[in-house]
Amino acid sequence: MDQSQNLSHQAGQATGQAQEKASNLMGSAGNAAQSAKESCQEAGQQMKAKAQGAADAVKSTVGANK
């Protein structure tokens, strides 16, 4: 292999490695985003449940639950 072919081969390898690293980073970012979304949804459900519990407690206290 002459020098220009060798350089071309090395450039191709570097490009492939860069693409693989970029793909891995994008996958990691996607996983982080999904995890954050799930955490937010869970927090929202907990807040909703607490608000419902508080509303029920107030209704019970004022006798509106009957």
Secondary structure, DSSP 8 states (H G I E B T S, - for coil): --HHHHHHHHHHHHHHHHHHHHHHHHHHHHHHHHHHHHHHHHHHHHHHHHHHHHHHHHHHHHTTT-
